[in-house]
Amino acid sequence: MANYLANRNFNDLDPMNFFSDFGNFGKKFFNNDEMKTDIKETDKSYEVAAELPGFKKDGIHIDYRDNTLRINAVHNLEKEDKDEKGRVLRQERSSSNITRSFYLPGVDEESVKATYDGGILKLTLPKMTEDKQDSHHIDID
């Protein structure tokens, strides 16, 4: 329960957000800028599954520091359409940068496993008995 409350976004409960978000009504409901994430806790580990469709493995950075798991994903796309003479008819660029943090205490950072397949990032974060406070970068298999 404590992990749930620590990771909860309470801004949705602020009545003044209705007025500031009213102009972004369509964006809020139709734009998919969030990283949908499932976290399951067992006696021995945390199991994390994050949806990152369209992101490349080398654009994902995972870090565990201060009892907090941080996932950052960056995606840049450039598209250029030319006619038969090589003139540019349309050029589009898009960029996405998503970051999420989760308080997951007592993880054995040396034993963390991460895989990325089909747009789903899966992490297994085994719990440990002693408390370490060091930062540890996590590679994706």
FIKOLZA-1660 file (N, C-alpha, C; in steps of 0.1 Angstrom, whole numbers, plus 5000, padded with zeros to 4 digits):
% residues 141
   i   px   py   pz ch aa at
   1 5008 4988 5000  A  M  N
   1 5000 5000 5000  A  M CA
   1 5009 5013 5000  A  M  C
   2 5020 5012 5008  A  A  N
   2 5028 5024 5008  A  A CA
   2 5034 5027 4995  A  A  C
   3 5038 5016 4987  A  N  N
   3 5044 5018 4974  A  N CA
   3 5033 5025 4964  A  N  C
   4 5021 5021 4966  A  Y  N
   4 5010 5026 4957  A  Y CA
   4 5009 5041 4960  A  Y  C
   5 5008 5045 4973  A  L  N
   5 5007 5059 4976  A  L CA
   5 5018 5067 4972  A  L  C
   6 5030 5062 4973  A  A  N
   6 5042 5069 4969  A  A CA
   6 5043 5072 4954  A  A  C
   7 5037 5063 4946  A  N  N
   7 5038 5064 4932  A  N CA
   7 5025 5070 4926  A  N  C
   8 5015 5074 4934  A  R  N
   8 5003 5079 4929  A  R CA
   8 5004 5093 4925  A  R  C
   9 4997 5097 4914  A  N  N
   9 4997 5111 4909  A  N CA
   9 4985 5117 4915  A  N  C
  10 4986 5126 4925  A  F  N
  10 4975 5133 4931  A  F CA
  10 4970 5145 4924  A  F  C
  11 4977 5149 4913  A  N  N
  11 4973 5161 4906  A  N CA
  11 4960 5160 4899  A  N  C
  12 4955 5148 4896  A  D  N
  12 4942 5146 4890  A  D CA
  12 4931 5149 4900  A  D  C
  13 4934 5150 4913  A  L  N
  13 4924 5153 4923  A  L CA
  13 4922 5168 4926  A  L  C
  14 4931 5176 4920  A  D  N
  14 4931 5191 4922  A  D CA
  14 4920 5197 4914  A  D  C
  15 4910 5203 4920  A  P  N
  15 4899 5209 4912  A  P CA
  15 4903 5220 4902  A  P  C
  16 4914 5227 4905  A  M  N
  16 4919 5237 4896  A  M CA
  16 4925 5232 4883  A  M  C
  17 4929 5219 4883  A  N  N
  17 4934 5213 4871  A  N CA
  17 4924 5212 4860  A  N  C
  18 4911 5211 4864  A  F  N
  18 4900 5211 4854  A  F CA
  18 4901 5223 4844  A  F  C
  19 4903 5235 4850  A  F  N
  19 4904 5247 4842  A  F CA
  19 4916 5248 4834  A  F  C
  20 4928 5244 4839  A  S  N
  20 4940 5245 4832  A  S CA
  20 4941 5234 4821  A  S  C
  21 4935 5223 4823  A  D  N
  21 4935 5212 4813  A  D CA
  21 4924 5212 4803  A  D  C
  22 4914 5221 4805  A  F  N
  22 4902 5221 4796  A  F CA
  22 4906 5223 4782  A  F  C
  23 4916 5232 4779  A  G  N
  23 4921 5234 4765  A  G CA
  23 4928 5222 4760  A  G  C
  24 4933 5213 4768  A  N  N
  24 4940 5201 4763  A  N CA
  24 4931 5189 4764  A  N  C
  25 4918 5191 4763  A  F  N
  25 4908 5180 4765  A  F CA
  25 4911 5168 4756  A  F  C
  26 4912 5171 4743  A  G  N
  26 4915 5160 4733  A  G CA
  26 4928 5154 4735  A  G  C
  27 4938 5162 4738  A  K  N
  27 4952 5156 4740  A  K CA
  27 4952 5147 4752  A  K  C
  28 4945 5150 4763  A  K  N
  28 4945 5142 4775  A  K CA
  28 4939 5129 4772  A  K  C
  29 4928 5128 4764  A  F  N
  29 4921 5115 4762  A  F CA
  29 4926 5108 4749  A  F  C
  30 4932 5114 4740  A  F  N
  30 4936 5107 4728  A  F CA
  30 4951 5106 4725  A  F  C
  31 4959 5113 4733  A  N  N
  31 4973 5113 4731  A  N CA
  31 4979 5103 4741  A  N  C
  32 4988 5094 4736  A  N  N
  32 4993 5083 4745  A  N CA
  32 5007 5087 4748  A  N  C
  33 5009 5097 4758  A  D  N
  33 5023 5101 4761  A  D CA
  33 5027 5094 4774  A  D  C
  34 5020 5085 4780  A  E  N
  34 5024 5079 4792  A  E CA
  34 5029 5065 4790  A  E  C
  35 5038 5061 4799  A  M  N
  35 5043 5047 4799  A  M CA
  35 5034 5039 4808  A  M  C
  36 5026 5030 4802  A  K  N
  36 5018 5022 4810  A  K CA
  36 5026 5011 4816  A  K  C
  37 5025 5010 4829  A  T  N
  37 5034 5001 4837  A  T CA
  37 5027 4993 4847  A  T  C
  38 5030 4980 4848  A  D  N
  38 5025 4971 4858  A  D CA
  38 5036 4967 4867  A  D  C
  39 5034 4967 4880  A  I  N
  39 5044 4963 4890  A  I CA
  39 5037 4953 4899  A  I  C
  40 5043 4942 4901  A  K  N
  40 5039 4931 4910  A  K CA
  40 5050 4929 4920  A  K  C
  41 5045 4928 4933  A  E  N
  41 5055 4925 4943  A  E CA
  41 5053 4911 4949  A  E  C
  42 5063 4903 4950  A  T  N
  42 5063 4890 4956  A  T CA
  42 5072 4891 4968  A  T  C
  43 5073 4879 4975  A  D  N
  43 5081 4879 4987  A  D CA
  43 5096 4881 4984  A  D  C
  44 5100 4877 4971  A  K  N
  44 5114 4877 4968  A  K CA
  44 5118 4888 4958  A  K  C
  45 5108 4894 4951  A  S  N
  45 5112 4903 4940  A  S CA
  45 5100 4913 4936  A  S  C
  46 5104 4923 4928  A  Y  N
  46 5094 4931 4921  A  Y CA
  46 5095 4927 4907  A  Y  C
  47 5083 4926 4900  A  E  N
  47 5082 4923 4886  A  E CA
  47 5076 4936 4879  A  E  C
  48 5084 4942 4870  A  V  N
  48 5079 4954 4863  A  V CA
  48 5077 4951 4848  A  V  C
  49 5066 4955 4843  A  A  N
  49 5064 4954 4828  A  A CA
  49 5059 4968 4824  A  A  C
  50 5067 4974 4815  A  A  N
  50 5064 4988 4810  A  A CA
  50 5062 4987 4795  A  A  C
  51 5051 4993 4790  A  E  N
  51 5048 4994 4776  A  E CA
  51 5055 5005 4769  A  E  C
  52 5064 5002 4760  A  L  N
  52 5072 5013 4752  A  L CA
  52 5071 5010 4737  A  L  C
  53 5060 5009 4731  A  P  N
  53 5059 5006 4717  A  P CA
  53 5066 5017 4708  A  P  C
  54 5073 5013 4699  A  G  N
  54 5080 5022 4689  A  G CA
  54 5093 5027 4694  A  G  C
  55 5097 5024 4706  A  F  N
  55 5110 5028 4711  A  F CA
  55 5120 5017 4708  A  F  C
  56 5133 5022 4705  A  K  N
  56 5144 5013 4703  A  K CA
  56 5151 5010 4716  A  K  C
  57 5157 4998 4717  A  K  N
  57 5164 4994 4729  A  K CA
  57 5174 5004 4733  A  K  C
  58 5182 5009 4724  A  D  N
  58 5193 5018 4727  A  D CA
  58 5187 5032 4732  A  D  C
  59 5174 5035 4730  A  G  N
  59 5168 5047 4735  A  G CA
  59 5162 5046 4749  A  G  C
  60 5164 5035 4755  A  I  N
  60 5159 5032 4769  A  I CA
  60 5170 5032 4779  A  I  C
  61 5168 5040 4789  A  H  N
  61 5178 5040 4800  A  H CA
  61 5171 5037 4813  A  H  C
  62 5177 5027 4820  A  I  N
  62 5171 5022 4833  A  I CA
  62 5181 5025 4844  A  I  C
  63 5177 5029 4855  A  D  N
  63 5186 5033 4866  A  D CA
  63 5179 5029 4879  A  D  C
  64 5187 5024 4889  A  Y  N
  64 5181 5022 4902  A  Y CA
  64 5191 5029 4912  A  Y  C
  65 5185 5038 4920  A  R  N
  65 5193 5046 4929  A  R CA
  65 5184 5052 4940  A  R  C
  66 5188 5052 4952  A  D  N
  66 5181 5057 4964  A  D CA
  66 5167 5050 4965  A  D  C
  67 5167 5037 4963  A  N  N
  67 5155 5028 4964  A  N CA
  67 5144 5032 4954  A  N  C
  68 5149 5038 4943  A  T  N
  68 5139 5043 4932  A  T CA
  68 5144 5037 4919  A  T  C
  69 5134 5031 4912  A  L  N
  69 5137 5027 4898  A  L CA
  69 5132 5038 4889  A  L  C
  70 5141 5042 4880  A  R  N
  70 5138 5052 4870  A  R CA
  70 5140 5046 4856  A  R  C
  71 5129 5048 4848  A  I  N
  71 5129 5044 4834  A  I CA
  71 5127 5056 4825  A  I  C
  72 5136 5058 4816  A  N  N
  72 5136 5069 4806  A  N CA
  72 5137 5064 4792  A  N  C
  73 5128 5068 4784  A  A  N
  73 5128 5063 4770  A  A CA
  73 5127 5076 4760  A  A  C
  74 5136 5076 4750  A  V  N
  74 5136 5087 4741  A  V CA
  74 5134 5081 4727  A  V  C
  75 5126 5088 4719  A  H  N
  75 5123 5083 4705  A  H CA
  75 5123 5095 4696  A  H  C
  76 5131 5095 4686  A  N  N
  76 5131 5106 4676  A  N CA
  76 5128 5100 4662  A  N  C
  77 5119 5107 4655  A  L  N
  77 5116 5102 4642  A  L CA
  77 5116 5113 4632  A  L  C
  78 5123 5111 4621  A  E  N
  78 5123 5121 4610  A  E CA
  78 5119 5115 4597  A  E  C
  79 5109 5121 4590  A  K  N
  79 5104 5115 4578  A  K CA
  79 5104 5126 4567  A  K  C
  80 5109 5123 4555  A  E  N
  80 5110 5132 4545  A  E CA
  80 5104 5126 4532  A  E  C
  81 5094 5132 4526  A  D  N
  81 5088 5127 4513  A  D CA
  81 5093 5136 4502  A  D  C
  82 5098 5130 4491  A  K  N
  82 5103 5138 4480  A  K CA
  82 5096 5133 4467  A  K  C
  83 5094 5142 4457  A  D  N
  83 5089 5138 4444  A  D CA
  83 5099 5132 4436  A  D  C
  84 5096 5128 4423  A  E  N
  84 5106 5122 4414  A  E CA
  84 5118 5131 4410  A  E  C
  85 5116 5144 4412  A  K  N
  85 5127 5153 4409  A  K CA
  85 5136 5156 4422  A  K  C
  86 5132 5150 4433  A  G  N
  86 5140 5151 4445  A  G CA
  86 5136 5163 4453  A  G  C
  87 5125 5170 4450  A  R  N
  87 5121 5182 4457  A  R CA
  87 5113 5177 4470  A  R  C
  88 5116 5183 4481  A  V  N
  88 5109 5179 4493  A  V CA
  88 5095 5185 4493  A  V  C
  89 5085 5175 4494  A  L  N
  89 5071 5179 4494  A  L CA
  89 5066 5180 4509  A  L  C
  90 5072 5173 4517  A  R  N
  90 5068 5173 4531  A  R CA
  90 5079 5168 4540  A  R  C
  91 5081 5174 4551  A  Q  N
  91 5092 5169 4560  A  Q CA
  91 5086 5170 4574  A  Q  C
  92 5086 5159 4581  A  E  N
  92 5080 5158 4595  A  E CA
  92 5090 5153 4605  A  E  C
  93 5089 5158 4617  A  R  N
  93 5097 5154 4628  A  R CA
  93 5089 5152 4640  A  R  C
  94 5092 5141 4648  A  S  N
  94 5085 5140 4660  A  S CA
  94 5095 5134 4671  A  S  C
  95 5092 5137 4683  A  S  N
  95 5101 5133 4694  A  S CA
  95 5093 5130 4706  A  S  C
  96 5097 5119 4713  A  S  N
  96 5090 5115 4725  A  S CA
  96 5101 5113 4736  A  S  C
  97 5098 5117 4748  A  N  N
  97 5107 5115 4759  A  N CA
  97 5098 5112 4771  A  N  C
  98 5098 5100 4776  A  I  N
  98 5090 5096 4787  A  I CA
  98 5099 5091 4798  A  I  C
  99 5095 5096 4810  A  T  N
  99 5103 5092 4822  A  T CA
  99 5093 5088 4833  A  T  C
 100 5095 5077 4840  A  R  N
 100 5087 5073 4851  A  R CA
 100 5097 5068 4862  A  R  C
 101 5093 5071 4875  A  S  N
 101 5100 5067 4886  A  S CA
 101 5091 5059 4896  A  S  C
 102 5097 5049 4902  A  F  N
 102 5089 5041 4912  A  F CA
 102 5097 5038 4924  A  F  C
 103 5092 5040 4936  A  Y  N
 103 5099 5037 4948  A  Y CA
 103 5097 5022 4951  A  Y  C
 104 5108 5015 4950  A  L  N
 104 5109 5000 4952  A  L CA
 104 5120 4998 4962  A  L  C
 105 5118 4997 4975  A  P  N
 105 5129 4996 4984  A  P CA
 105 5135 4982 4985  A  P  C
 106 5148 4982 4989  A  G  N
 106 5155 4970 4992  A  G CA
 106 5158 4960 4980  A  G  C
 107 5161 4966 4969  A  V  N
 107 5164 4958 4957  A  V CA
 107 5179 4954 4957  A  V  C
 108 5182 4942 4953  A  D  N
 108 5196 4937 4951  A  D CA
 108 5200 4942 4937  A  D  C
 109 5206 4954 4935  A  E  N
 109 5208 4959 4922  A  E CA
 109 5218 4951 4913  A  E  C
 110 5226 4943 4920  A  E  N
 110 5235 4934 4912  A  E CA
 110 5228 4923 4905  A  E  C
 111 5216 4919 4909  A  S  N
 111 5209 4908 4903  A  S CA
 111 5197 4912 4895  A  S  C
 112 5195 4925 4892  A  V  N
 112 5184 4929 4884  A  V CA
 112 5186 4924 4869  A  V  C
 113 5175 4920 4864  A  K  N
 113 5174 4915 4850  A  K CA
 113 5164 4923 4842  A  K  C
 114 5168 4927 4829  A  A  N
 114 5159 4935 4821  A  A CA
 114 5159 4929 4807  A  A  C
 115 5147 4928 4801  A  T  N
 115 5146 4924 4787  A  T CA
 115 5136 4934 4780  A  T  C
 116 5138 4935 4767  A  Y  N
 116 5129 4943 4759  A  Y CA
 116 5126 4936 4746  A  Y  C
 117 5113 4933 4744  A  D  N
 117 5108 4925 4733  A  D CA
 117 5094 4930 4729  A  D  C
 118 5092 4932 4717  A  G  N
 118 5078 4936 4712  A  G CA
 118 5072 4948 4718  A  G  C
 119 5081 4958 4722  A  G  N
 119 5076 4970 4728  A  G CA
 119 5073 4969 4743  A  G  C
 120 5076 4958 4749  A  I  N
 120 5074 4956 4764  A  I CA
 120 5088 4954 4770  A  I  C
 121 5090 4963 4780  A  L  N
 121 5102 4962 4788  A  L CA
 121 5099 4955 4801  A  L  C
 122 5106 4944 4804  A  K  N
 122 5103 4936 4816  A  K CA
 122 5115 4936 4825  A  K  C
 123 5113 4939 4837  A  L  N
 123 5124 4939 4847  A  L CA
 123 5120 4930 4859  A  L  C
 124 5130 4923 4864  A  T  N
 124 5129 4915 4876  A  T CA
 124 5139 4921 4886  A  T  C
 125 5134 4926 4897  A  L  N
 125 5143 4933 4907  A  L CA
 125 5142 4924 4920  A  L  C
 126 5152 4915 4922  A  P  N
 126 5151 4907 4934  A  P CA
 126 5154 4916 4946  A  P  C
 127 5147 4912 4957  A  K  N
 127 5149 4919 4970  A  K CA
 127 5161 4913 4977  A  K  C
 128 5167 4921 4985  A  M  N
 128 5179 4917 4993  A  M CA
 128 5176 4918 5007  A  M  C
 129 5185 4912 5015  A  T  N
 129 5183 4913 5030  A  T CA
 129 5190 4925 5036  A  T  C
 130 5201 4930 5030  A  E  N
 130 5208 4941 5035  A  E CA
 130 5205 4953 5026  A  E  C
 131 5206 4965 5032  A  D  N
 131 5202 4977 5025  A  D CA
 131 5214 4984 5019  A  D  C
 132 5214 4986 5006  A  K  N
 132 5225 4993 4999  A  K CA
 132 5219 5006 4993  A  K  C
 133 5227 5016 4993  A  Q  N
 133 5222 5029 4988  A  Q CA
 133 5230 5034 4975  A  Q  C
 134 5237 5025 4969  A  D  N
 134 5245 5029 4957  A  D CA
 134 5236 5029 4945  A  D  C
 135 5241 5037 4935  A  S  N
 135 5235 5038 4922  A  S CA
 135 5240 5026 4913  A  S  C
 136 5231 5021 4904  A  H  N
 136 5236 5010 4896  A  H CA
 136 5228 5011 4883  A  H  C
 137 5235 5012 4872  A  H  N
 137 5229 5012 4858  A  H CA
 137 5226 4998 4855  A  H  C
 138 5214 4996 4848  A  I  N
 138 5209 4983 4844  A  I CA
 138 5209 4982 4829  A  I  C
 139 5216 4972 4824  A  D  N
 139 5216 4969 4809  A  D CA
 139 5204 4961 4805  A  D  C
 140 5200 4963 4793  A  I  N
 140 5188 4955 4787  A  I CA
 140 5194 4944 4779  A  I  C
 141 5189 4932 4782  A  D  N
 141 5194 4920 4774  A  D CA
 141 5187 4919 4760  A  D  C
% end
